[in-house]
Amino acid sequence: MFLERLNHSDQPPEAQSPLVASAMAALVSFVLVYWLDRPVVSLLRLWWAELLAFAVIPILLAFVVLYRSSWHQDMRRAVRAVLVAAMSCTIFGVVVIIAAMAMVVISFVYFGYIDRFGSGHY
């Protein structure tokens, strides 16, 4: 039901790509995990352990969305699981990179225009 709500279109479910749904699930879960668990995870004091702690739930959600979809059902289960695991890790990496790039662009816009937006109207 979650996949149907995220991939609402007129195409049959067999023809729809679950990549958008898994990317949205990874993004939303990463933001929520980071927002809720940042004070606890920061106690680890190792950057790779913190990244692993923040990445586990989004990668698992992307894996579940991709594996439960009707995408590549013709493959054997073991091969499909490895492919979906690799794709979910890739999706998480792309989501983090896109989110970082969006934050950089938003900060450039804020400091370039919005910070002194009213100064030219005097």
N, C-alpha and C positions, 0 to 999 in steps of 0.2 A: 504494500500500500504506500509506503514511503517513496519507493522508486517510481511508482505511478504518479504520485503527486509532484515529484520533482521533474519528471520527464513527460509532462502532459503535452501531447501533440496528437495529430490525426494519424500518425504512422502506427502500424502495428507494433507491439512490444518487441517482436523479433528483429525489426529493422532499426530500432532506436539504439543509440549508443549510450551506455550508462556512464560515460566519462564525466559529463556535466554533473550528474547526480552525485557521483563519488567525489568530485572536486568540491562541490558545495558542502557535502557532509564533512569532508576533511577540513575545510576552511572554518565552518561553524564550530566544529568540535575542537579545533586547535585554539580558536579565540576563547571559547569557554574554558578549556583546560588551563590555558595560560592565565586567564583572568581569575579563576577560582583557586588554582594551585600554585601560583607564583611564589608566595611566601614559604610554602612548605618545600617546594622543589629547589629554591635558592639555597637551602641549607646543605645541599649536596656538595657545593663548592667546586665541582668539576664540570666544565662546559659540556663535555660529551655526555656525561650522565644526565645533566639537565635537558639537553636536546633529546636524548633517548626517552626521558620521562615525559616530555611534552609531545613526542612524536608517536608514542605507542597507540593511544586511543584514536587519533585521526587516521593512522595507517590501518588499524583494525576495522574501523568503520568503512573506509574506502574498499578494503578487501571484502567485507560482507556485502556491500552494495554491488560490487563487480561480480562476485561469485554467485550471488543469488539471482543475477539478471539472466536473461536468456541469450546472452552474448557468448559465443563460442561453446555452445553446449555439445557440439560434435566431438570435441577433444576428450582424451582420456582424463580422468579425474586428477591424477598426479601432475600431468603436464599442464593442465588448466590451472591447478592450484599454484604452481610455480610461476606461470605467466601472470596470473592475477596478483600474486604477491609482489612481483617485480613492477607491475603497472601501478599498484597502490603506493609503493615507495616512490616511484617516479612522480605520480600525481601529487603526493605530499611535498616533494621537493619543488615542483613547479608552483604549487600553491604558495609556499613560503617565499619563493623568489618573486612572484607577482605581488604578494602582499608587501614585501619590502620595497619593491619598486614603486608601488602606489603610495606608500608612506613617504618616500623621498620626493615624489612629485607633489604630493599634498603639502609637504613642508616648504618646498620651493615656492609654490603658489602662495602659501600663507605669509612667508617672510618677504616675498617680493611684492605682493599686492595688498593683502588684507591687513597687514600690520600697520601700515601707514595709509590706509585707504582714505580716511577723512582728512589727511593733511593738505591735500591740494584744493580743498573746497573753502578755504578761508580767504 
